[in-house]
Amino acid sequence: MEPHVNWDELPEAVRTVVEKRVGKVVSARTVEDGITCRTALILSTVTDTLFLKGTPVSDRSSVEAQRMEADINAAVARVSPALRWEAVVDEWHLIAFDYVSGRHADLTPQTRDAAIVADTLRRVRSCRPPGGGLVPLLAERYRDTLGPGDYRALDGSSLLHTDTNPHNILIASQCGYLVDWAMPAVGPAWVDAAQTAVRLMGYGWAPRDARAWLSGFPEWEHAGQATKAAFVRVVCDDATARFGSYAEQENACFRALLS
C-alpha cells in the first residue's frame, strides 16, 4: 500500500478549493489508516476541524468506494459523522466529514469498549438502506461460492457495514461511531455482530466469551442453526478461494461461532 499523501503534497488547485470551502487551513494531520483512499487528513482552521479523504479519479475502485460513502451517509446519520461535501478537483475525488475527536475501539479481552461496540451495532439496526438498489445484496458478494439454498441464508433487509475492524469504530465520550461505509450490504440483521465476534476472537477473546458477547444480539440467537452454518460455510469458502491457507486462522474463528 502506498503511503498517504500529505496536505502540502496535494495539488495546489485541490488545496485552494478546500480552503475556499472551509477557510485557511492552519494545521493538517495525515491519518495513515485506510486502504480505499490516497489521502486522509484532519484539517483545522481557526474555527473548525474536519476530516478529508481523497483519491485520484484514475483509481476507479477507490472513487466508487468514496462515492458509496457519500451516497449512504444520510442513511447512517445516527451512527456516522455527517458528510460536509463532495467534490472533484484537478483529477482528485474528495469527500469531507464532520470530525469526531475520538479513538479507535479496543477489541482486546476484558475491554470496556465491548459494550460500546455492541450498542453501536444495535443503533445501526435503526438505519434503513437507501432506495434505488444503491446498496448491493450480501448474497451477491458471495455469489461465486453460494451452494443450493445458501442465498436464502444470506437474505435480509438490514443495512450492514461489513467491515467492523477497530479502525472503523471510533469512540468519543463513551459513544461509538461507525466510519468508512465503503462496502455496505443488505442482508440479515445479525451479520455485523457475527463478524465482530470473529474480530474479537482475532484479538484474543476465547471463543466462548465471544459467543457470550454475540448472544446479546437477539437476531443471532433467533437465527436457525442451519442458517448460521450456511453463512459460516459461504464466508469461509469465499476466503479460502481468495487467500488460500492464509484464511484458515480467521475461518477457524468463524467456525467457532457454531460451537
N, C-alpha and C positions, 0 to 999 in steps of 0.2 A: 504494500500500500504506500502510495506517495505521501510525503509529509504535507500537512495542510498549509495553504498559502496564508501568509500573514497580511495584516491590514495594509502595510506600506508596500507590499508586493503586488497588490491588486492593481489593475489598470487605473490610470488617473481618472478616466471617464467614469468608472464604477464608483470610485471614492467620491467624486464630485456629486453624482446623482444621490448617493446615500446621504451625504451631508446636506443636500438641498431638502431632503425629506425629514431628517432628524436633527439637524443643527451640527455645529462644529464638533467633531469627534476629538475629545481631549485625552481619552485613553482607549486602548484596544488590546484585548487579551485573546490569544488564539486558543481554542479548545481542540485538543488533538483527537478526542473521541469521535467516532462516526466514520462509516465507510461509504456512505452514499453522497458525500459532498467533498469538494476540494478546499473549501474554507468554512470555518465555523468560528464565529467571533462574538465576544461580549464587548459591545461598544458603549462607551459612556460619553454623554455630553455634559454640559454644566447642569442640566436639569433632568436628565433622563438616562436610562440604561435599557438596551435592547439586545436581543440575540439575533445574529445574522448568519444565514447559511447561503452558500453559493456553489455553483458548479459550472464549468464551461458548457455551452449549449451543444458542443460536439459530443459530449458524454450523454448519449440519449437515455441510457438506463437510469443514470443519476437524475437527469432532468425529470423523467417520468416519476421517480420516487419523490422528488421535491414537489412536483405538481400534485401528486396524491396527497401529500401533507397539507398543501394549501387548500385543496378542494374539500378535504374531510374535516378541516379544522372546526367549522361551525358545529358539526355533529358531535364533536368530542369536547365541547367547551367546558363541560363540567369536570373534566379530568386533565386538561391540557392547556398550556399557555396560549393566549389568543394570538392569532395571526394579525400582524400590523399591515403588511403589504407584500405584494409580489411584483417583480419587475424583471425585464430582460434589458441588460445594458452592456454594450460593447462585447457581445458574444458570451455574456455571463447571465445565468438564470439565478435570481436572488429571491429569498424569502426571509422576512423579518418577523420576529415574535416578541411578545412581552417577555421580559427577563424574569426568571424565577431565581432568587438568591437562595439556593439550597445545595444539598449534597446528594451524591448517588446513594441508593439504598444499600444497606449492609445485609447480605444474604447468608452470612456465616451462622453456624449453630448458636442457639440461645439469643439471637439478635432480637432486640426490641422492635426492630423495623418490620418483623414478620407480620405483626398485627396491622401496621400502617399499609403495607403492601396488600394485605387481604382486603382492607377497607377500600383501597384504591380500585382494586379489581371489581369489588361489588358496585362501586359507583359507575364503573364502565357499563354495567348492566342497564343503567338508565339511559344510555346513549343509543340512539337508533341509527341504523345505516341510512345514508342519504339515498334518495331515489335515483332512478335512471340507470341502475346497474353499474354505478361508479365503482363499487367495491366488489371484487370477484368473490365467487363462492370458494370456500375452503376445499371442497371436494375437487374443484378444477385444478387447484395447486398440485394435488396428488393423483391426477387422472392417469398417469403412466403406471402407477402401482396399485390402482384400485382393483380388487377382486370382486366376484359376484356378491352383491349385497352390501359392499363397502360404502357405496355412495350414500345409502340411507343412513349409515352410521355417522357420516360427516355432515349430514344435512341439518340445517338450523337457520334461524333468522336473527341471531345475535351478532352485533358488531364486535369483532375480535382485533386485538393489537397484533398478536402472534410473535412478538419479539420482546418478551419481558425480561431482558437481561438488565443487570443493575445500572448500566449506563443510561438506560431508557426510563429509569424510575428516579425521579427527583423528590427529595423530602425537604420541605421547608415548614417550620413552625408546626411540626407533627402532622402535616398534611402531605399526601402523596400526589404526584403528578406523573402521568404517562406522556412521554415525549417521543418524537421520531415515529410518527404514524406513516411510515413509508411503505409498509406492505400489509395493510389490514386485509381482513377477510370476513365473510359472513358464514357463520356455522353454529355449532352447538354452544350454548352459553358457558359450558364448563371448560372449554379448550384452554383459555388463557390461564386458568387456575391450575389445570393439569400440567401445562408446560412450565409454569412457575414452580410447581412442586419438583419437577425434574431439575430445574435450576438449583433449587435448594439442596438436592442430593449432590449435585455437582460442586457445591460449595461446602460439602462435608456433613450435611444432615444425614442421620441414619434414615433408611427407607421408612421405618415405622413412624418416625417423627414427621417426616414429610407427608406421609399418608394421613397422619393425625391433623396436620395443618390443612390438608386438602379436604378433610371431612367437614370442615367448616363451611363448605360450599354445597348447599342442598342440591344444586343442579347435578353435581358429580355424584352425590350419594344416590340420587334418584335415577341416574342413567343405568341402563341394563348392563350386566356383565359382558354380554356378547357385543354390545355397542362399544364399551371401553376396550375390549380385546381387539376389535376391528380397528379402532383408532390407533392403538399402540402398534399393531402389525403394519398398518399402512405407513405410519411415520417412520418406523424402523426400516422397512423395506426401501422407502424413499432415501433415507440417509445412507443406507448401505450401497444403494445404486450410485449415489453421488460421491461418497467418500470412502467406500470400501471398508477395510478393517479399522480405519480411524474413527468410524462411527460407533464402534462396539461399546465403548465406555458409556456414552450417553444412551445408547439403545438399552443397555442393561438397566439404567435408571428408569427409562420408560416402562420396561417390563416389570420393574419393581412396583409400579403403581397398581398392579393387578394382584399382588400377593395378599 
